Amino acid sequence: MIVFKKIKYKNFLSTGNIPIEIDLNKSHTTLIVGSNGSGKSTLLDALCFVLFNKPFRIIKKDQIVNSINNAECIVEIDFTVGTKDYKIVRGIKPNLFEIYQDGTLINQDANSIDYQKHLEQNIMRLNYRSFLQVVLLGSSS
């Protein structure tokens, strides 16, 4: 079972240079509610982007980076699978994709497609489509 702990992002869509950090592990389930424009969809986009390299909504990759700062778009997620802690860091400008297991960077010798497959098949055991159906249950889709 995957337990998401926290997500942190900056320069992602309308988010500025000051990082936004959200604790996702305050209870066993998480329901995201808020008024229009409060960042609910941005959070879902950041979550999907950091895990699967694509946002939840249909957004071109060059539009993900905050248009004012135009650099250092970074998203980080901390989660646990079983007894292992993981941290995923993904960014644009600079391009970045790192997977940490228990604080140690997992070997990056593979190309990014194989590294992504390792994340989905060996760590999360969940692909993008399953993630949308299981984790984002009850969202606008």
C-alpha positions in Angstrom: 0.0 0.0 0.0 1.2 3.5 -0.9 1.0 6.1 1.9 1.6 9.6 0.5 3.2 11.8 3.2 3.7 15.2 1.6 4.0 17.0 -1.7 6.0 20.2 -2.3 6.1 22.3 -5.5 7.3 25.6 -6.8 7.1 27.5 -10.1 4.5 24.9 -11.1 1.6 26.4 -13.2 0.4 29.5 -11.2 2.5 28.6 -8.2 5.4 31.1 -7.6 8.9 30.7 -6.4 8.0 30.1 -2.8 7.4 26.4 -2.4 3.9 25.1 -1.5 4.0 22.1 0.9 1.0 20.0 1.7 0.8 17.3 4.3 -1.1 14.4 2.8 -0.8 12.1 5.8 -2.9 13.8 8.5 -5.5 11.0 8.3 -6.2 7.7 6.5 -8.1 9.4 3.6 -7.7 12.7 2.0 -10.4 14.8 0.5 -9.4 18.0 -1.3 -12.0 20.8 -1.2 -11.9 24.5 -1.8 -13.3 27.4 -3.7 -12.6 28.0 -7.4 -9.1 29.1 -8.0 -7.7 27.8 -4.7 -5.3 25.3 -6.2 -7.2 21.9 -6.1 -6.5 21.1 -9.7 -2.9 22.4 -9.5 -2.3 19.9 -6.6 -3.7 17.1 -8.8 -1.6 18.2 -11.7 1.5 18.3 -9.5 0.8 14.9 -8.1 0.4 13.3 -11.5 3.4 15.2 -12.9 5.8 14.1 -10.2 4.8 10.5 -10.4 4.0 10.0 -14.1 5.6 13.0 -15.9 2.2 14.3 -17.1 -0.3 16.5 -15.4 -3.8 15.5 -14.5 -5.4 18.0 -16.9 -4.5 18.3 -20.6 -1.7 20.9 -20.4 1.3 21.1 -22.7 4.6 20.5 -21.0 5.9 24.0 -21.8 2.9 25.5 -20.1 3.7 23.7 -16.8 6.5 26.0 -15.8 5.3 29.3 -14.2 5.3 31.9 -17.0 6.7 34.7 -14.8 9.7 32.9 -13.3 10.1 30.6 -16.3 12.6 28.3 -14.5 13.1 25.9 -11.6 9.8 24.1 -11.8 10.3 21.4 -9.2 7.8 19.0 -7.7 8.7 16.5 -4.8 6.6 13.8 -3.3 7.4 11.7 -0.2 5.6 8.4 0.3 6.0 5.0 1.9 5.5 1.6 0.4 5.6 -1.1 3.0 8.7 -0.4 5.2 10.5 1.7 2.6 10.4 5.5 2.3 10.6 7.1 -1.1 11.1 10.6 -2.4 10.5 11.5 -6.1 11.9 14.8 -7.4 10.9 15.9 -10.9 11.6 19.2 -12.6 11.6 21.2 -15.7 14.2 23.9 -16.4 16.3 22.1 -15.3 15.1 18.7 -16.4 15.2 16.5 -13.3 14.0 13.0 -12.4 15.3 11.4 -9.2 14.1 8.5 -7.1 15.3 8.2 -3.5 14.8 5.0 -1.5 15.4 5.5 2.3 17.4 8.6 1.6 19.6 7.1 -1.1 19.4 8.0 -4.8 18.5 4.9 -6.9 20.9 4.3 -9.7 20.1 6.5 -12.7 22.0 4.5 -15.3 18.9 3.7 -17.2 17.2 6.1 -19.6 14.2 8.1 -18.2 11.6 5.8 -19.8 13.1 2.7 -18.0 13.5 4.7 -14.8 9.8 5.6 -15.1 8.9 2.0 -15.7 10.9 1.0 -12.6 9.0 3.5 -10.5 5.6 2.3 -11.8 6.2 -1.4 -11.9 8.7 -2.1 -9.0 8.0 0.6 -6.5 4.4 1.9 -6.8 3.0 -1.1 -8.7 0.6 1.2 -10.3 0.4 2.8 -13.7 -1.1 6.2 -14.6 -4.5 4.8 -15.6 -4.9 2.8 -12.4 -3.7 5.8 -10.3 -6.4 7.9 -11.8 -9.1 5.3 -11.0 -7.9 4.4 -7.5 -6.1 7.3 -6.0 -8.1 10.2 -7.6 -11.4 8.6 -7.0 -14.2 11.1 -6.9 -12.3 13.8 -8.8 -13.7 15.7 -11.7 -12.9 12.9 -14.1 
